[in-house]
Amino acid sequence: VEAMSLFERGGSTEVFENASVVNLQLRYTGTGEALHDVKVTFHTEEPLVCSHACVTVPQLRSGAATGTVLTVAFAALASNVPHACAFSVTAHYVTAAGEPRTVTEEFALPMWMFCEVGPPSKAGTFQLTFDTNRDAVPLVDLFDERQEDIHELSPPSANVVGFRFRNGAEVSILASKSSGRYRVLSHHFDPLWLVVGELFTRITKFFSYSGGGGGGAGGPAASSSSSSSSKGAFAFSYAGDLQLPHLVKLIDAHLGHRHTLADIHKALADRAHQLRVIEKRMLSRFRDKNPAPVSHLEVLLDGTYHQLMAVADAELEHQQRLRISASNLACGARLFTLLVRLQFGLTQAEADVLNKTVSPVICDDMSQGWEERTDAAVTHLLRTCLARSDKDRAVKPQALAIPKNSRKLEKHLALLCDRLEKGGKLRLPEPGARRAAGRLTSAPASSDAAAAAAAAAAAAASPAAAEPDAAGRQNGKPASPKKSGSQPGSPKKSAGVRA
């Protein structure tokens, strides 16, 4: 077993106190010989850490009822809010025939790994109001696994619950007493997506037990299932601001750190080049049989070395700032896509397309970053499924380069929301459909090419055959064949054959 300690990944003793142990059952459902040396890898996103990066299972028998149970501990650092409450597991193995195989699954983690019940608040800089077509559900029933904490910290008469994250951010949910309206508020923008997503998931499951008409057994919605069934399917909607300006602020902060890092890399390359030049000149003077005076090169060398170390320290500091800004941007992208889905009533397939377009997975490197990739993806949607005219479809994609500012991306995101508001659908053709369409269009093209080639051959042959007829018709007599040196029975060359 190859284990990676939490301390090696930036953890502390507080990590083990709040760790959650997960028992993962691994079974081989195939037939034949047992699998050997199955490598199971765990992938998590910051601030989530795992006690094991890779586990090797020596043998896994086929058809075993229990299989192999792997015990793994997960914990969250107190640095920032996660953009995904899940982890992925990948199993790598080789079949008896020597063929490599890979299986990947994703599992959700409880939100309590990243927050705890805290005192609620009725004031917040960011306030999001959601509407439903059902009466408000008691929040104690939605978060029933923390009923004792909610009763202890929340007023008994108010339908409110508060959450406190490990980085100090607080979020509260207020439910209306007379209507099915919920309000999520906080002074911080990044943790909103986690609470809003959890509220949407839990309340949808709460009303899904009776086909969208009522809640679970014993809940308050169970007694009124007959009255609520007349309201139709359960709907959870949002009609407020999409928080695009706040998302743009996060984009500007992330883009600013990228520009700063690019300048630091350039300064680092200049200082390293200067250091190499000074070292080379000093070595050339030391190797000379008659050494010349150093002329204070040692002072210049020492100063350049200290400048190089200072620039390297600045790079490490800004890389950490870039990671924090990327995490905040990922949370903002999660909230933006969720609000767009709820406001415009996107289906699950359309929501998947939107999540892949404005992706919360941020991976910045020297060549491409999140801003240019997202702008290219949004532009592709605007010129394909959301295009309104041929002019929109004729827009050519540009080369990916780090932008100077976020104005272009902001404009394209606003245009995306405007097209969705006017009834646009995020429906892209499947890859198989595109290939089939390409095969359907290729056959007529080949037949047209063959017809064009035949027409060109006939056109090339017609002048040679038409000249004698034209000459004969001028005198009113049939044209006589031209004499040639070939025998009467010998085949004649045709202009069509030559063409």
Disulfide bonds with the S-S distance in Angstrom:
none
